Amino acid sequence: MRLTRRGAAVLAGAAGCYALGVLAGYAYFRVLGGAAAGCLAVAAVTATLRPRLEISRTVYPDRIERGRPALATLHVRNPTAHRRAGLAAADRIAAAVHQIHVRPLPAGAEATYHYELPTAVRGRLPVGPLALRRFDQFGLVRAERPVGGTATLWVHPRRHPARPARVGHPRHHHDGPITDPPLHGSADMRAVREYALGDEIRHLHWKATARTGRLMVRDYADPARTSCTVVLDTRPAALSPAAFEEAVEVAASLLYASAAAGQQCRLVTPSGTDTPVDSGLRVARALLDELSLVGQDAAGDAPLVPLATTRPGGALIVVTGPGADLGAARRWAPDTVIRLGAAEPAIGPGTVAAVDAAGAMSAWNASQAGHR
């Protein structure tokens, strides 16, 4: 709650009149000062009363690539039996504010407002709550009251067309690929998790169900499914901020393409990110959510890969800067090292150097096509 300029003038006048009345012995000025103070008190109570409005908000789509349009729709309804006067409002979008003028609403009426959301920067963008700016009838006090809930917009890194990583080597033209780690059976149980709609009933784990009180199922993984691991270098010394954004786009492009192709995907960063291995578009979305939030501030001088962790199976791709030292990652023997921010594009055995993500993906696609 804040005083307007008029309210500040009335407050100063009230204090002056009351002081004059006390010092000079004039009761009239004391009454005048008290009346002005009473007006301020009434104005404060009026402005801070919570308006009876129903607010709902939708964001479409709730996940979007950086730079693409996203729309917020705000529904404001007057549930009372009385006409509601117009209000000035502001919808918060992260640190920004979008101004909205809520028009007068008859009893039971509803108004809808649309506006575009900023998507120039990747990240998780909270939208809301709506702040109603209220003034009293005298224009002395201004107050903001948050109403309604919030929504979230995920701004994913931009993706470039990419071929999935090649993770098997043919033994013979009819034998299919060799996988790493070696095959164990037609399906290996990886974990026990809670039942989700669409799971097969024959996979129910009755002992875990009895122990937890919830339906639990066995989560199987086909050992013949190939895997792809992307190590994204988040160390501030390895990449400039601009080159790091390009590196995030490269990681997003590779992981999305590989997950969509049915490969088990994994994201590893020096700052501690190590996603579980899985595949499919649902997992691709989770990886893109992770890449929306990843930054360079927490990496410090951490090693590029965990020292105590063995090399993951399948294809291993390291995305780093032009002059960055791989350090302990060398013992993992990466299949491909993609270096962003290079002065001149280059491609060689196991190495791709490019200025930006578009160039890196173009060189990557050419190298993968040459191996097929």
C-alpha positions in Angstrom: 0.0 0.0 0.0 1.3 3.4 -0.9 0.1 7.0 -0.6 -0.5 8.9 -3.9 0.8 12.4 -4.2 -2.6 13.7 -3.1 -2.5 11.3 -0.1 1.0 12.5 0.9 -0.2 16.1 0.6 -3.3 15.3 2.8 -1.1 13.5 5.4 1.3 16.5 5.6 -1.7 18.9 5.8 -3.3 16.8 8.6 -0.1 16.8 10.6 0.4 20.5 10.1 -3.1 21.4 11.0 -3.1 19.3 14.1 0.3 20.7 15.3 -0.9 24.2 14.7 -4.1 23.5 16.6 -2.1 22.2 19.6 0.5 24.9 19.6 -1.8 27.8 19.0 -4.7 26.5 21.0 -7.2 26.4 18.1 -9.6 23.5 18.3 -10.8 24.1 14.7 -7.3 23.1 13.3 -7.2 20.0 15.5 -10.6 18.9 14.2 -9.5 19.7 10.6 -6.3 17.6 11.1 -8.3 14.7 12.7 -10.8 14.7 9.8 -8.0 14.6 7.2 -6.4 11.7 9.1 -9.7 9.9 9.3 -10.1 10.3 5.5 -6.7 8.7 5.1 -7.7 5.8 7.4 -10.9 5.2 5.5 -9.0 5.4 2.2 -6.4 2.8 3.4 -9.2 0.3 4.4 -11.1 0.8 1.2 -8.0 0.3 -1.0 -6.8 -2.8 0.7 -10.2 -4.7 0.6 -9.7 -7.8 -1.5 -11.9 -7.6 -4.7 -14.2 -10.5 -5.4 -13.0 -11.7 -8.8 -12.3 -15.1 -10.2 -9.1 -15.3 -12.2 -8.0 -18.2 -14.4 -5.0 -18.3 -16.7 -3.7 -20.7 -19.4 -0.4 -20.7 -21.2 -0.3 -22.3 -24.7 1.9 -24.1 -25.4 3.4 -24.7 -22.0 6.7 -25.8 -23.6 8.2 -23.9 -26.5 11.5 -23.6 -28.3 13.4 -20.4 -27.7 12.2 -17.6 -30.1 8.9 -19.2 -31.0 5.6 -17.5 -30.0 3.7 -18.5 -26.9 0.4 -17.0 -25.7 -1.1 -16.3 -22.3 -4.9 -16.2 -21.9 -6.4 -14.5 -18.9 -10.0 -15.0 -17.8 -11.5 -12.5 -15.3 -15.0 -13.2 -14.0 -17.2 -11.1 -11.7 -19.0 -13.7 -9.5 -21.0 -11.1 -7.5 -24.5 -9.8 -8.0 -23.2 -6.3 -8.5 -21.4 -4.4 -11.2 -17.7 -4.3 -10.8 -15.9 -1.1 -11.8 -12.9 -1.2 -14.1 -9.4 -1.9 -12.6 -5.8 -1.4 -13.6 -3.9 -4.7 -13.3 -0.5 -6.1 -13.9 0.3 -9.7 -14.8 3.8 -10.7 -13.7 6.0 -12.6 -16.1 9.2 -13.5 -14.2 10.8 -10.1 -13.5 8.7 -8.3 -16.2 5.2 -6.9 -15.9 2.4 -6.8 -18.5 -0.1 -4.0 -17.9 -3.8 -4.9 -18.3 -6.9 -2.7 -18.0 -9.8 -4.8 -16.7 -12.9 -3.3 -18.1 -16.1 -2.9 -16.0 -17.9 -6.1 -15.5 -21.7 -6.6 -15.0 -22.8 -9.2 -12.5 -21.7 -12.7 -13.6 -19.9 -11.3 -16.6 -16.5 -12.5 -17.8 -13.7 -10.9 -19.8 -10.8 -12.5 -21.7 -7.4 -11.0 -22.4 -4.7 -12.4 -24.6 -1.0 -11.4 -24.7 2.2 -12.8 -26.1 4.9 -14.1 -23.7 8.6 -13.3 -24.1 10.5 -16.4 -25.3 13.9 -14.9 -26.3 15.7 -16.5 -23.3 15.5 -20.1 -22.4 14.4 -21.0 -18.9 11.4 -21.6 -16.7 9.1 -18.6 -16.9 6.5 -18.1 -14.1 3.4 -16.2 -15.2 1.3 -14.6 -12.6 -0.2 -13.9 -10.1 -2.3 -11.0 -11.3 -1.8 -7.8 -9.3 -4.9 -5.6 -9.1 -4.1 -1.9 -8.5 -6.8 -0.4 -6.3 -7.5 3.2 -5.4 -9.8 4.6 -2.8 -12.7 7.0 -3.8 -10.6 10.0 -2.8 -7.5 9.0 -4.7 -5.3 9.1 -1.6 -4.1 5.5 -1.4 -2.9 3.0 -4.0 -2.7 -0.7 -3.2 -1.8 -3.9 -5.1 -3.6 -7.1 -4.3 -2.4 -10.4 -5.9 -5.2 -12.6 -7.1 -5.4 -15.9 -9.0 -2.8 -18.5 -9.4 0.2 -18.9 -11.6 1.2 -20.8 -14.7 4.6 -21.9 -16.0 6.1 -21.6 -19.4 9.1 -23.7 -20.2 11.3 -22.1 -22.9 13.4 -24.9 -24.3 16.7 -24.5 -26.2 16.4 -24.2 -29.9 16.7 -27.5 -31.7 18.4 -28.1 -35.1 17.9 -31.0 -37.4 20.1 -33.8 -36.2 20.8 -37.4 -37.0 20.7 -39.8 -34.0 24.1 -41.0 -32.9 25.4 -44.1 -34.4 25.9 -46.6 -31.5 26.3 -50.0 -33.1 28.7 -51.6 -35.6 27.3 -54.2 -38.0 28.8 -57.7 -37.6 27.3 -58.8 -40.9 24.6 -57.5 -43.2 21.9 -59.7 -41.6 23.2 -59.8 -38.0 22.2 -56.4 -36.7 24.2 -54.1 -34.4 26.5 -55.0 -31.5 25.5 -53.1 -28.3 27.5 -52.1 -25.3 27.0 -53.4 -22.6 26.5 -56.9 -23.9 23.1 -58.4 -24.3 21.7 -60.4 -21.3 18.2 -61.3 -22.3 15.1 -60.2 -24.2 14.3 -57.8 -21.3 16.1 -56.9 -18.1 14.3 -55.5 -15.1 15.7 -52.0 -14.4 13.5 -50.7 -11.5 10.2 -51.0 -9.7 8.0 -47.9 -10.0 4.4 -46.8 -9.4 1.8 -48.0 -11.9 1.0 -45.5 -14.7 -2.0 -45.6 -17.1 -1.1 -47.8 -20.0 1.3 -50.1 -18.2 0.7 -53.9 -18.7 -1.0 -55.7 -15.9 1.3 -58.7 -16.3 4.2 -56.5 -15.1 2.6 -55.8 -11.7 5.0 -56.4 -8.8 2.7 -57.8 -6.1 5.2 -57.8 -3.2 6.1 -54.1 -3.8 2.4 -53.4 -4.1 1.6 -55.0 -0.8 4.5 -53.3 0.9 3.7 -49.7 -0.3 -0.1 -49.9 -0.6 0.1 -48.6 -4.2 0.1 -50.5 -7.5 3.8 -51.0 -8.4 5.1 -52.4 -11.7 8.4 -53.8 -13.0 10.2 -51.4 -15.3 11.9 -53.4 -18.0 14.6 -52.3 -20.4 15.4 -54.0 -23.6 19.2 -54.6 -23.6 19.3 -54.5 -27.4 18.2 -50.8 -27.3 21.1 -48.5 -28.0 22.1 -45.6 -25.8 23.6 -42.1 -26.3 25.3 -40.0 -23.6 26.0 -36.3 -24.1 28.5 -34.6 -21.8 27.8 -30.8 -21.8 30.7 -28.7 -20.5 29.2 -26.1 -18.1 32.6 -24.8 -16.8 32.8 -21.0 -17.2 36.4 -21.2 -18.4 35.5 -23.6 -21.3 32.9 -21.5 -23.1 31.9 -17.9 -23.4 28.2 -17.2 -22.5 27.3 -16.9 -26.2 29.1 -20.1 -27.1 27.6 -21.9 -24.1 24.1 -21.1 -25.4 25.1 -22.7 -28.8 26.5 -25.7 -26.9 23.1 -26.1 -25.1 21.4 -26.1 -28.4 23.7 -28.8 -29.7 23.0 -31.0 -26.7 19.3 -30.5 -27.0 19.4 -31.4 -30.7 21.4 -34.5 -30.2 19.4 -35.8 -27.2 16.0 -35.1 -28.8 17.0 -36.9 -32.0 18.4 -39.9 -30.2 15.5 -40.2 -27.8 13.0 -39.9 -30.7 14.9 -42.7 -32.5 14.4 -45.0 -29.5 17.8 -44.7 -27.9 18.3 -44.5 -24.2 19.6 -41.0 -23.5 21.7 -39.5 -20.7 22.9 -36.0 -20.0 26.0 -35.4 -17.9 27.4 -32.0 -16.7 30.3 -31.0 -14.4 27.8 -29.2 -12.2 26.2 -32.5 -11.1 23.5 -33.2 -13.7 23.2 -36.9 -14.4 19.9 -38.0 -15.8 18.6 -41.5 -15.7 18.9 -43.6 -18.9 15.7 -43.9 -20.8 14.2 -43.2 -24.2 11.1 -41.8 -25.9 9.6 -38.4 -26.4 8.5 -38.2 -22.7 12.1 -38.5 -21.6 13.2 -36.1 -24.4 10.8 -33.5 -22.9 12.4 -34.0 -19.4 15.9 -33.6 -20.9 14.8 -30.4 -22.6 13.4 -29.1 -19.3 16.7 -29.9 -17.7 18.6 -28.0 -20.5 16.2 -25.0 -20.0 17.7 -24.5 -16.5 21.3 -25.5 -17.0 23.8 -22.7 -16.5 27.5 -22.1 -16.1 27.5 -20.5 -12.6 27.7 -23.7 -10.6 30.4 -25.6 -12.5 33.5 -23.9 -11.2 36.6 -26.0 -11.4 34.8 -29.3 -11.3 36.0 -32.1 -13.6 34.3 -32.6 -16.9 33.1 -36.1 -15.9 32.8 -37.8 -12.4 36.1 -39.4 -11.6 34.4 -42.4 -9.8 32.0 -43.2 -12.6 32.8 -45.7 -15.4 32.2 -44.9 -19.0 28.6 -45.3 -20.0 27.8 -47.7 -22.8 26.8 -46.7 -26.3 27.7 -43.5 -28.1 29.5 -40.8 -26.0 29.5 -37.2 -27.2 31.3 -34.3 -25.4 30.2 -30.7 -26.2 32.7 -28.2 -25.1 34.7 -25.1 -26.1 37.4 -24.7 -28.7 40.4 -24.8 -26.4 39.0 -26.6 -23.3 41.0 -29.5 -21.8 39.0 -32.7 -21.6 40.9 -33.8 -18.5 39.5 -37.0 -17.0 37.0 -37.3 -19.8 39.8 -38.6 -22.0 39.7 -41.9 -20.2 36.1 -42.3 -21.2 37.3 -42.2 -24.9 34.5 -40.1 -26.3 33.3 -41.1 -29.8 32.9 -37.4 -30.8 34.0 -34.1 -29.3 32.0 -31.1 -30.6 33.8 -27.8 -29.9 31.7 -24.6 -30.1 33.0 -21.1 -30.7 35.9 -22.2 -32.9 37.5 -19.5 -35.1 37.2 -21.7 -38.2 34.9 -24.7 -38.8 36.7 -28.0 -39.0 35.8 -31.7 -39.0 38.1 -34.6 -38.4 38.1 -38.1 -36.9 36.1 -37.9 -33.8 36.1 -34.1 -33.7 33.7 -31.4 -35.0 34.7 -27.7 -34.6 32.1 -25.0 -35.5 31.3 -21.4 -34.8 27.7 -22.1 -33.8 25.1 -24.8 -33.2 23.8 -24.7 -36.8 27.3 -25.3 -38.2 28.0 -28.0 -35.7 24.8 -29.9 -36.5 25.5 -29.6 -40.2 29.0 -31.1 -39.8 27.6 -33.8 -37.4 24.9 -34.9 -39.9 27.5 -35.1 -42.6 29.8 -37.2 -40.4 27.0 -39.6 -39.4 25.8 -39.9 -43.0 29.3 -41.0 -44.0 29.2 -43.9 -41.6 26.0 -45.3 -42.8 
